[in-house]
Amino acid sequence: MKAEPKLIAAGRASEVFDVGGGRVLRRFKRGGDPEREALVMRHARRHGYPVPEVFEITADALTLERVEGPTMWEAAGDHPSMVRAHAGLLAQLHRELHEIEAPDRLSAVGEGDRLLHLDLHPANVILSSRGPVVLDWTNARRGEPAFDVAVTWVIGSTSTGLGKLGRSFLHQLLSHFDR
């Protein structure tokens, strides 16, 4: 008998279930576009960007590779002395992403043709044994890289409960970009 999928994460837009075999099912709660998200993830992966492998697409869900490890945010909380290194890694992930031209079918926010994540913050980066892996591509669009970095800053600066560690992380992150 097959085990019942186990809920392992839930967010504003989706729920994630462990379905066994090193895979998870990401089911969208409302209005998600699994096909578009899979297109973006596969495009990023083809360009060497660290994203989970996409195995299956349905009308309301994606079956993805299960990535093990703490989020960057969890790791920073466990080891505050590593905030600078984690912020540098997040800045590097932004730069590497913005080297990728967005797929033609992806809608734009403003000018520019680069691939933007628009939710690239420490809670959406898993620090796996193979390196960082970026999750949650629901908001991805094409546009100017500075807009993506600005969205990361806005998310971080308006999130509740970040405290001194969160402010330090944001300060360190911005120090890696020209102002």
VOGU-3710 file (C-alpha; in Angstrom, 3 decimals, decimal comma):
1> mkaepkliaa> 0,000/0,000/0,000  1,313/3,439/-0,974  1,921/5,898/1,881  -0,254/8,988/2,078  1,590/12,169/0,984  2,851/14,094/4,025  2,538/17,884/4,241  6,040/19,284/4,803  5,598/22,987/3,997  2,850/25,499/3,351
11> grasevfdvg> 2,980/29,057/2,156  0,721/31,763/0,847  0,447/30,249/-2,654  1,037/26,515/-2,261  1,430/23,442/-0,089  4,313/20,985/-0,441  3,885/17,265/0,200  6,525/14,554/0,438  5,376/11,865/-2,012  8,384/9,571/-1,523
21> ggrvlrrfkr> 11,127/8,540/-3,878  13,018/11,803/-3,412  10,103/13,829/-4,785  7,667/16,440/-3,544  4,312/17,590/-4,852  3,849/21,356/-4,855  0,093/21,958/-5,044  -1,063/25,495/-5,752  -3,822/26,839/-3,521  -5,334/29,242/-6,057
31> ggdperealv> -4,440/30,873/-9,323  -1,035/29,282/-9,776  0,348/28,451/-13,202  2,361/25,238/-12,825  3,153/25,095/-16,539  4,682/28,595/-16,557  6,613/27,910/-13,363  7,961/24,645/-14,801  8,986/26,475/-17,994  10,978/28,984/-15,944
41> mrharrhgyp> 12,588/26,357/-13,705  13,602/24,181/-16,642  14,984/27,223/-18,467  17,054/28,249/-15,442  18,272/24,677/-14,943  19,352/24,386/-18,613  21,499/27,466/-18,006  23,170/25,848/-14,987  21,184/27,691/-12,338  20,480/25,656/-9,168
51> vpevfeitad> 16,786/24,748/-9,137  14,958/21,511/-8,301  14,347/19,182/-11,210  10,764/19,214/-12,525  9,339/15,717/-13,067  5,638/16,253/-13,754  3,166/19,072/-14,378  -0,588/18,918/-13,741  -3,278/21,599/-13,812  -2,684/22,568/-10,171
61> altlervegp> 0,653/21,041/-9,145  4,277/20,276/-9,904  6,167/17,139/-8,936  9,706/18,234/-8,114  12,972/16,859/-6,835  13,039/16,932/-3,034  15,964/19,062/-1,879  17,289/18,350/1,618  18,904/20,937/3,865  18,153/24,034/5,893
71> tmweaagdhp> 16,973/27,226/4,299  19,544/29,993/4,149  17,441/31,837/6,740  17,477/28,859/9,132  21,241/28,491/8,699  21,792/32,206/9,367  19,678/31,956/12,521  21,637/28,930/13,729  24,998/30,571/12,968  24,681/34,389/13,074
81> smvrahagll> 28,415/34,731/12,453  27,728/33,411/8,926  25,295/36,199/7,966  27,906/37,995/5,862  28,757/34,804/3,945  25,087/33,945/3,398  24,327/37,480/2,191  27,260/37,202/-0,212  25,912/33,894/-1,498  22,454/35,387/-2,036
91> aqlhrelhei> 24,033/38,291/-3,944  25,948/35,766/-6,076  22,708/33,865/-6,779  21,117/37,135/-7,930  24,066/37,919/-10,221  24,128/34,422/-11,731  20,377/34,491/-12,312  20,545/37,885/-13,978  23,095/36,605/-16,493  20,309/34,429/-17,937
101> eapdrlsavg> 18,075/35,850/-20,647  14,434/35,230/-19,775  12,327/32,899/-21,929  10,485/34,786/-24,675  7,065/33,722/-23,359  7,680/35,170/-19,894  5,853/38,422/-19,187  7,887/41,506/-18,348  7,999/43,961/-15,489  9,360/47,104/-17,080
111> egdrllhldl> 12,276/47,072/-19,478  14,978/44,447/-19,716  15,290/40,861/-20,847  16,910/39,176/-17,844  15,347/36,384/-15,821  14,021/37,716/-12,503  12,846/35,594/-9,568  10,988/38,345/-7,669  10,949/36,365/-4,409  14,649/35,515/-4,026
121> hpanvilssr> 15,221/35,750/-0,286  16,900/33,484/2,314  13,766/31,424/3,023  13,598/30,399/-0,662  17,169/29,085/-0,799  17,919/25,569/0,460  21,534/24,954/1,431  21,826/21,378/0,183  24,831/19,073/0,154  25,347/19,963/-3,530
131> gpvvldwtna> 25,134/23,703/-2,901  22,355/26,288/-2,799  19,072/25,489/-4,555  16,513/28,222/-5,299  12,820/27,445/-4,734  9,446/29,098/-5,426  9,466/30,469/-8,981  5,823/31,604/-8,944  6,643/35,298/-9,413  9,378/34,946/-12,067
141> rrgepafdva> 9,299/37,511/-14,882  11,639/39,223/-17,326  13,081/42,655/-16,598  15,958/44,626/-15,117  18,114/42,924/-12,452  18,018/45,934/-10,109  14,259/45,472/-9,798  14,749/41,884/-8,580  17,261/42,997/-5,938  14,911/45,802/-4,867
151> vtwvigstst> 12,051/43,310/-4,440  14,302/41,148/-2,249  15,095/44,187/-0,111  11,402/45,159/0,166  10,424/41,612/1,173  13,161/41,543/3,792  12,553/45,015/5,149  8,793/44,545/5,493  8,805/41,013/6,925  7,863/40,780/10,572
161> glgklgrsfl> 10,077/39,128/13,133  13,409/39,573/11,363  14,960/41,629/14,122  18,621/42,551/14,287  19,720/39,464/12,331  17,415/40,316/9,423  18,551/43,940/9,330  22,174/42,797/9,361  21,465/40,349/6,530  19,858/43,073/4,383
171> hqllshfdr> 22,712/45,492/5,067  25,265/42,839/4,101  23,280/41,888/0,984  23,090/45,456/-0,290  26,816/45,941/0,318  27,391/43,496/-2,574  25,615/45,715/-5,118  26,407/49,139/-6,574  24,152/51,831/-5,197
//
